């Protein structure tokens, strides 16, 4: 009896030691690393739901980059070449799904890096699980300023963008309207339900040197803007700033033109989807300006020309903003891996943080200390539903 008691105690102690050893090993883990000759990257995409247009563009750009990199021989890690493997999941434009997929891609799939989600809200939802796993996330469209920052102001170590942030484009747009368009009075009709729109309004107002004649608000999902536009019609303004997404902005443009409001309508990258023109109508989508991260009519390079041809031959349509940003995100990961000579996700994050003079199709990118890419803002102009010109604003 005594012997069996000691045996039981010994067994219990061994199990306890094994448990502590397991915890120590887990605590000592440093992210994910590739095995064999394949580097896995994840895609946390909005393929259905309210942001599906953006997410589908993201998927096309990422798949095209992965295919091209593999065709060109893969990623050079030290002295060997490794191929990329893409694993994608649909978060259905739902924040809780985005968070769950972040866990799946990091703990089950063992991705060395993840691209997406594309919206700021979903990115914030996914970030805690990405940080816990020590795997970097690159968002091609999450522009909310605070997305890359902790509450104490320090940078989020595993959150990066291939797009610029709201304040960056809001201030650039304000400068363009005042200095380039020479417009001194602006009315604002903004989406009160999103941090995206509120951030743009704040940045625009802080930089614009003219007069904000009035600020009105709508709610995401609204369809009828007649009452708000009637109020604006009685105000004096040279341009109407509509910070929001294409779904409502397209309707605002159409209804404003039907009411005889022919002043320039200006917006940010939420306009940067072909559905804007489909909703507004080609004739109404005239004298419309918006900031964007990529435009084929902006000063081009051989890299951009090659991308445009590749995209057209693959998908039989013209490349647009969010596919280009997503394409760049994959190549940013490739560059980080090659610079660090490692597929370890912590090292990949280090490489992304140190990215400098990276030549992408959306511009030459240097990552700042807040993990935001420094590059020119493009202002595009629509006439009769087609892009008439594009100007780079530093």
Phi and psi in degrees as a GROMACS rama.xvg file:
@    title "Ramachandran Plot"
@    xaxis  label "Phi"
@    yaxis  label "Psi"
@TYPE xy
-62.2984  -42.2151  UNK-2
-62.7962  -43.607  UNK-3
-67.8163  -32.8232  UNK-4
-65.4386  -45.0898  UNK-5
-63.5027  -38.8766  UNK-6
-62.8891  -41.6088  UNK-7
-64.6441  -42.0022  UNK-8
-63.6255  -42.0291  UNK-9
-61.7849  -42.4561  UNK-10
-63.0146  -41.5075  UNK-11
-63.3743  -41.8042  UNK-12
-64.0243  -38.2562  UNK-13
-64.499  -41.4563  UNK-14
-64.6362  -40.5403  UNK-15
-64.0828  -41.4839  UNK-16
-63.606  -41.197  UNK-17
-63.4664  -38.0554  UNK-18
-63.3862  -47.3937  UNK-19
-63.4119  -36.6784  UNK-20
-64.0487  -41.9575  UNK-21
-62.3486  -42.4495  UNK-22
-63.5972  -40.2504  UNK-23
-64.9874  -41.5537  UNK-24
-63.1624  -42.1275  UNK-25
-63.7395  -43.844  UNK-26
-64.57  -30.4144  UNK-27
-85.0661  -7.4848  UNK-28
-64.5891  145.402  UNK-29
-122.787  74.476  UNK-30
69.7333  -160.678  UNK-31
-108.979  146.49  UNK-32
-129.768  150.915  UNK-33
-72.2733  151.141  UNK-34
-120.063  148.363  UNK-35
70.8779  -139.365  UNK-36
-113.162  21.2947  UNK-37
-126.014  132.529  UNK-38
-104.721  120.493  UNK-39
-91.5241  128.911  UNK-40
-121.41  147.114  UNK-41
-103.066  156.376  UNK-42
-125.526  113.305  UNK-43
-102.445  85.6117  UNK-44
-107.378  143.057  UNK-45
-85.402  84.2513  UNK-46
-92.8525  -10.2094  UNK-47
-145.346  168.365  UNK-48
91.2853  -167.16  UNK-49
-66.8676  -25.8503  UNK-50
-105.72  21.6532  UNK-51
-62.5094  -32.8153  UNK-52
-63.0754  -42.0902  UNK-53
-69.2104  -44.2074  UNK-54
-65.3925  -37.0303  UNK-55
-66.9326  -38.4879  UNK-56
-63.4584  -40.8201  UNK-57
-59.7294  -45.3646  UNK-58
-61.861  -42.3432  UNK-59
-62.4044  -43.9533  UNK-60
-65.2843  -42.1399  UNK-61
-65.5821  -47.1006  UNK-62
-61.2266  -39.1199  UNK-63
-64.9148  -41.4995  UNK-64
-66.4794  -44.0559  UNK-65
-60.8539  -44.7453  UNK-66
-61.8766  -44.2762  UNK-67
-67.0314  -42.853  UNK-68
-61.8385  -43.5902  UNK-69
-66.6156  -37.6382  UNK-70
-66.0421  -31.186  UNK-71
-83.6088  5.03064  UNK-72
112.428  -9.97406  UNK-73
99.6757  -158.698  UNK-74
-105.996  130.949  UNK-75
-85.6418  115.415  UNK-76
-117.374  101.748  UNK-77
65.4637  -120.374  UNK-78
-99.7448  5.36857  UNK-79
-127.445  158.201  UNK-80
-101.72  136.131  UNK-81
-126.871  144.644  UNK-82
-89.6909  153.941  UNK-83
-91.81  140.528  UNK-84
-120.861  125.255  UNK-85
-103.151  127.423  UNK-86
-118.012  119.669  UNK-87
-114.838  149.398  UNK-88
-136.767  146.109  UNK-89
-94.6679  115.142  UNK-90
-86.4956  -0.152288  UNK-91
58.8343  26.688  UNK-92
57.6819  32.0347  UNK-93
-120.56  127.168  UNK-94
-62.7954  -39.6709  UNK-95
-67.2841  -36.0484  UNK-96
-66.2636  -40.3697  UNK-97
-60.0535  -40.0251  UNK-98
-66.7852  -43.2649  UNK-99
-65.0745  -39.8334  UNK-100
-66.832  -35.9964  UNK-101
-57.6939  -42.4374  UNK-102
-64.7991  -44.986  UNK-103
-61.8447  -46.084  UNK-104
-68.9065  -27.8246  UNK-105
-91.2289  -37.6564  UNK-106
-96.2709  -32.2671  UNK-107
-95.2448  -51.5803  UNK-108
-75.9525  -25.6714  UNK-109
62.3148  43.7423  UNK-110
-67.1973  144.265  UNK-111
-82.3438  -19.3047  UNK-112
-162.264  157.605  UNK-113
-131.902  139.003  UNK-114
-107.895  129.353  UNK-115
95.7085  166.013  UNK-116
-67.8704  171.484  UNK-117
-95.9426  -19.7379  UNK-118
-98.2734  155.184  UNK-119
-64.3926  -42.9023  UNK-120
-61.0691  -44.8944  UNK-121
-69.0872  -34.7709  UNK-122
-63.1883  -41.9295  UNK-123
-63.4756  -36.5957  UNK-124
-68.6947  -36.985  UNK-125
-78.7765  -26.4756  UNK-126
-57.8967  -44.2184  UNK-127
-57.346  -39.3934  UNK-128
-73.6402  -32.0288  UNK-129
-67.4683  -42.493  UNK-130
-65.9208  -42.2877  UNK-131
-59.3415  -38.7823  UNK-132
-84.6682  -8.63358  UNK-133
60.3069  48.0025  UNK-134
-124.575  127.952  UNK-135
-72.3141  144.822  UNK-136
-117.544  129.967  UNK-137
-111.565  121.902  UNK-138
-99.1687  129.244  UNK-139
-84.3849  -6.22871  UNK-140
-145.532  1.2734  UNK-141
-78.9694  97.1499  UNK-142
-99.2432  -4.00708  UNK-143
-58.0256  128.224  UNK-144
-54.4266  -44.5113  UNK-145
-75.2774  -4.54927  UNK-146
-58.3481  -37.4445  UNK-147
-94.7704  7.51877  UNK-148
-121.406  143.749  UNK-149
-78.8774  169.358  UNK-150
-62.7694  -27.5487  UNK-151
-84.5457  3.67343  UNK-152
92.6159  -10.9955  UNK-153
-75.3286  156.158  UNK-154
-71.0177  144.843  UNK-155
-73.8936  117.49  UNK-156
-66.2377  -19.8117  UNK-157
-119.119  15.9113  UNK-158
-114.634  127.049  UNK-159
-136.261  162.471  UNK-160
-126.685  151.925  UNK-161
-102.746  -8.91675  UNK-162
-100.802  163.356  UNK-163
-86.8338  167.65  UNK-164
-90.3715  168.205  UNK-165
-57.2907  -47.2456  UNK-166
-63.0798  -34  UNK-167
-63.0085  -48.5551  UNK-168
-77.8207  -32.2753  UNK-169
-63.1984  -42.991  UNK-170
-69.8971  -39.6257  UNK-171
-63.3595  -39.8288  UNK-172
-65.8599  -42.0316  UNK-173
-60.0966  -42.2254  UNK-174
-64.4056  -41.9489  UNK-175
-64.2174  -44.1978  UNK-176
-62.8456  -42.3064  UNK-177
-79.42  -46.0028  UNK-178
-86.4787  -41.2818  UNK-179
-89.1952  -45.4943  UNK-180
-86.151  -15.0458  UNK-181
59.9761  38.234  UNK-182
-102.083  128.349  UNK-183
-105.914  -9.81196  UNK-184
-133.625  122.748  UNK-185
-126.674  134.673  UNK-186
-101.918  147.007  UNK-187
-118.868  131.469  UNK-188
-126.425  98.9063  UNK-189
-117.189  158.382  UNK-190
-78.7157  114.764  UNK-191
-82.4225  -6.00782  UNK-192
-96.5033  -3.43299  UNK-193
-125.835  143.473  UNK-194
-63.7484  -30.3517  UNK-195
-56.1915  -53.4175  UNK-196
-67.3232  -40.8359  UNK-197
-64.0491  -37.5592  UNK-198
-65.5441  -39.4797  UNK-199
-65.9641  -42.2443  UNK-200
-61.5585  -46.071  UNK-201
-61.0414  -44.9704  UNK-202
-67.4774  -42.2767  UNK-203
-62.3888  -47.0029  UNK-204
-63.5453  -34.1945  UNK-205
-71.1703  -24.4042  UNK-206
-105.755  -28.6805  UNK-207
-68.0759  129.115  UNK-208
-92.1867  -7.95487  UNK-209
-87.8295  -156.499  UNK-210
-108.83  132.276  UNK-211
-89.1608  106.988  UNK-212
-75.3175  -33.9539  UNK-213
-163.722  153.286  UNK-214
-129.578  119.45  UNK-215
-119.309  160.66  UNK-216
-131.395  147.028  UNK-217
-123.852  175.202  UNK-218
-114.367  138.222  UNK-219
-52.7702  133.777  UNK-220
99.0315  -13.2559  UNK-221
-62.2204  148.107  UNK-222
-118.5  -32.4245  UNK-223
-108.853  115.923  UNK-224
-113.742  14.6636  UNK-225
-59.1508  -45.7414  UNK-226
-63.6811  -43.649  UNK-227
-65.9534  -41.5554  UNK-228
-69.2999  -32.4614  UNK-229
-64.4383  -40.8255  UNK-230
-61.04  -42.7697  UNK-231
-68.1677  -31.9865  UNK-232
-61.2353  -26.5919  UNK-233
-87.7059  0.809987  UNK-234
-101.168  156.361  UNK-235
-92.202  119.887  UNK-236
-154.495  150.782  UNK-237
-94.3477  -21.3893  UNK-238
-153.648  152.076  UNK-239
-111.696  118.117  UNK-240
-93.0241  122.866  UNK-241
-120.229  84.1111  UNK-242
-77.1645  112.379  UNK-243
175.477  -168.666  UNK-244
-98.7255  162.89  UNK-245
-58.7834  -30.7833  UNK-246
-61.0758  -44.7728  UNK-247
-85.9356  -37.5227  UNK-248
-61.7593  -37.5504  UNK-249
-61.1877  -40.8722  UNK-250
-68.5594  -40.6291  UNK-251
-61.6887  -44.7496  UNK-252
-60.2088  -47.7565  UNK-253
-62.4359  -47.4848  UNK-254
-69.7272  -34.2156  UNK-255
-64.2189  -44.4035  UNK-256
-66.5448  -36.3683  UNK-257
-64.7234  -27.9163  UNK-258
-89.0051  1.11444  UNK-259
86.9567  11.981  UNK-260
-83.9747  99.6015  UNK-261
-106.555  7.72406  UNK-262
-63.6969  159.37  UNK-263
-55.9943  137.237  UNK-264
-109.865  125.801  UNK-265
-120.336  148.432  UNK-266
-152.469  -172.257  UNK-267
-113.834  -156.759  UNK-268
-71.2023  -8.12737  UNK-269
-65.3989  -16.6249  UNK-270
-80.7662  -15.5238  UNK-271
-79.966  60.7235  UNK-272
-147.825  139.23  UNK-273
-55.5211  -22.1906  UNK-274
-67.5417  -20.4498  UNK-275
-57.0698  -48.2214  UNK-276
-69.7659  -37.3391  UNK-277
-60.9684  -40.1118  UNK-278
-74.2247  -44.557  UNK-279
-74.2444  -34.1079  UNK-280
93.5557  143.243  UNK-281
-61.5902  -43.2631  UNK-282
-64.3429  -40.7076  UNK-283
-70.3884  -31.2643  UNK-284
-78.6036  60.8425  UNK-285
-127.51  143.095  UNK-286
61.6046  39.2837  UNK-287
-112.37  130.74  UNK-288
-125.025  143.687  UNK-289
-155.292  150.192  UNK-290
-80.6848  143.797  UNK-291
-149.236  167.294  UNK-292
-94.1187  -13.5062  UNK-293
-157.426  137.175  UNK-294
-153.125  127.494  UNK-295
-60.1183  -23.3036  UNK-296
-87.0489  -7.73452  UNK-297
-72.4759  164.159  UNK-298
-48.1766  117.892  UNK-299
-99.5767  172.299  UNK-300
-138.427  172.311  UNK-301
-62.161  -32.1324  UNK-302
-64.012  -43.0925  UNK-303
-66.7872  -44.8802  UNK-304
-58.3476  -43.8595  UNK-305
-63.6132  -40.2309  UNK-306
-64.5668  -44.789  UNK-307
-59.869  -41.4633  UNK-308
-67.9832  -42.3635  UNK-309
-63.6172  -44.9254  UNK-310
-63.4728  -44.7823  UNK-311
-63.0299  -42.4929  UNK-312
-70.7369  -26.585  UNK-313
-84.6039  -45.4254  UNK-314
-110.389  -5.85025  UNK-315
60.6613  33.232  UNK-316
-152.508  167.122  UNK-317
-77.604  145.874  UNK-318
-68.2713  150.615  UNK-319
-133.231  -168.115  UNK-320
-63.9089  -55.9818  UNK-321
-76.7973  -25.2091  UNK-322
-70.1134  -36.6335  UNK-323
-67.3376  -42.3538  UNK-324
-62.2829  -37.0675  UNK-325
-72.814  -37.986  UNK-326
-59.0455  -46.5321  UNK-327
-61.6447  -37.5538  UNK-328
-59.1537  -39.9875  UNK-329
-65.2444  -43.757  UNK-330
-69.6301  -29.0144  UNK-331
-64.2345  -41.0181  UNK-332
-63.6809  -44.375  UNK-333
-57.0864  -46.5734  UNK-334
-63.0397  -41.1888  UNK-335
-63.6682  -42.2429  UNK-336
-62.3883  -45.3925  UNK-337
-68.9738  -37.5595  UNK-338
-65.5466  -40.1429  UNK-339
-87.0924  -10.8365  UNK-340
55.5093  39.1658  UNK-341
-155.101  144.665  UNK-342
-97.1747  -0.040012  UNK-343
-63.9708  131.286  UNK-344
-62.1688  -32.6673  UNK-345
-66.1425  -41.0034  UNK-346
-67.4782  -37.6121  UNK-347
-61.3353  -41.8958  UNK-348
-61.3173  -40.883  UNK-349
-60.0846  -43.2204  UNK-350
-64.9047  -40.0856  UNK-351
-64.7437  -39.6976  UNK-352
-64.5071  -28.1138  UNK-353
-98.8258  6.23228  UNK-354
-57.7773  129.282  UNK-355
-142.361  132.225  UNK-356
52.9907  38.3688  UNK-357
-75.8189  124.347  UNK-358
-92.3737  101.258  UNK-359
-104.832  177.625  UNK-360
-76.9324  -17.4208  UNK-361
-96.5314  7.50059  UNK-362
129.346  174.338  UNK-363
-85.3537  122.001  UNK-364
-110.368  130.508  UNK-365
-123.074  127.017  UNK-366
-80.0029  127.87  UNK-367
-85.5373  -179.294  UNK-368
-69.1791  -13.6069  UNK-369
-99.727  12.6241  UNK-370
66.1041  31.2188  UNK-371
-107.54  134.173  UNK-372
-74.612  130.979  UNK-373
-93.2115  116.622  UNK-374
-162.798  165.625  UNK-375
-65.7515  150.728  UNK-376
-93.6182  137.18  UNK-377
-101.409  131.833  UNK-378
-107.93  118.48  UNK-379
-102.789  147.438  UNK-380
-118.498  131.856  UNK-381
-102.71  134.866  UNK-382
-132.779  122.617  UNK-383
51.5578  39.1322  UNK-384
81.3466  0.203151  UNK-385
-122.269  154.467  UNK-386
-75.4763  118.344  UNK-387
-92.2054  -31.6814  UNK-388
-162.391  163.732  UNK-389
-145.18  137.876  UNK-390
-127.21  132.352  UNK-391
-85.5187  129.273  UNK-392
-116.981  119.302  UNK-393
